[in-house]
Amino acid sequence: MIAVSVNRSAPSATLTAVCDRDLGTPSGTAPAWVHLLPMGAMTGRDGRTFVLDDPGAVVTAFNAAKVDLPVDFEHQTERPGTVGPVPAAGWIKALKVTATGLWGRVEWTATARNMIAAREYRYLSPVLVYRTTDRRIVRLKGAGLVHAPNLELAALAAQEDSMTPDQTPDMTFMERFAVALGLPPDADAETILMALEKRLTDKATPDPAKFAPVAAMAELLADRNARIASMAEETATLKVDEAFRKGYLTSAMRPWAVDLCRSDPEAFDTFLETSAPAYGHLLKVSAHLSAPPPLNRGNRHVSPEADAICARLGLPPGSLKD
């Protein structure tokens, strides 16, 4: 199958060629990355020859255009006289170069994905722009799902379960590293290095809104523990004083009671509940000590000397008290 268009405005004439390849999906899934072209010189089953000696230029041209390339059915986009809408089977979102040649990452439509999984379509045919003078491939225009293969390209099996959707079995270390950093596989070394430095910086400098300095946390915990200990000491002292006033404790028992109440308040409460105020009588004040002795004014002793003094002063006898 061939679809050819001539670009006469180029320095040398260029042609668009269509070449086929087997998708190779024995596991019944549509691959994310497809092998579009092998490296170097290639010959199709129909005898046509092409050369891919500068795949980087093809990738550069794709990136500069900033347009996804269509994957259609049976190259309807390239066939002259096609009437009506031409549905897309998918879109080539990215290109990369590996040791095996040029690869494309395809975002399949649901219809195409199901057809490939059911092996209703098995072959992918890239659409190339090449120079007629030396058959060098200069640009990729897209691809199509077809039934008749032309180029003998490496079959692409579905991704292994252990691989991410952006990985292929022949990805290089740098490509895998780029994917691990969240970058496209074809990211350049400078972009990968910048992403790595940012990742390391983010880990080395924690967000102050989420993390507190260790010293500040230690100081905060020490202050909290000191306040809790002080409150426990004060509470224990108050409870022991109350128990002492009610006669549950003696002075000698006070240190033991404070330690118990501070370390195990429930045990101290149990002690009070199961004990009687056996020492209460020691704290009661006797009645004769709490008031002055009564006066006995009826039986007072009056001396003769006192009566003599009263007579001299004109006072009644017994006015002076001894």
Secondary structure as GFF3:
##gff-version 3
##sequence-region A 1 322
A	DSSP	beta_strand	6	7	.	.	.	ID=ss1
A	DSSP	beta_strand	14	18	.	.	.	ID=ss2
A	DSSP	beta_strand	21	22	.	.	.	ID=ss3
A	DSSP	beta_strand	33	38	.	.	.	ID=ss4
A	DSSP	beta_strand	40	43	.	.	.	ID=ss5
A	DSSP	beta_strand	49	52	.	.	.	ID=ss6
A	DSSP	alpha_helix	55	65	.	.	.	ID=ss7
A	DSSP	beta_strand	69	73	.	.	.	ID=ss8
A	DSSP	beta_strand	88	98	.	.	.	ID=ss9
A	DSSP	beta_strand	101	108	.	.	.	ID=ss10
A	DSSP	alpha_helix	110	117	.	.	.	ID=ss11
A	DSSP	beta_strand	123	131	.	.	.	ID=ss12
A	DSSP	beta_strand	137	146	.	.	.	ID=ss13
A	DSSP	alpha_helix	173	180	.	.	.	ID=ss14
A	DSSP	alpha_helix	189	204	.	.	.	ID=ss15
A	DSSP	alpha_helix	214	245	.	.	.	ID=ss16
A	DSSP	three_ten_helix	251	253	.	.	.	ID=ss17
A	DSSP	alpha_helix	254	263	.	.	.	ID=ss18
A	DSSP	alpha_helix	265	273	.	.	.	ID=ss19
A	DSSP	three_ten_helix	280	283	.	.	.	ID=ss20
A	DSSP	alpha_helix	287	290	.	.	.	ID=ss21
A	DSSP	alpha_helix	304	313	.	.	.	ID=ss22
###
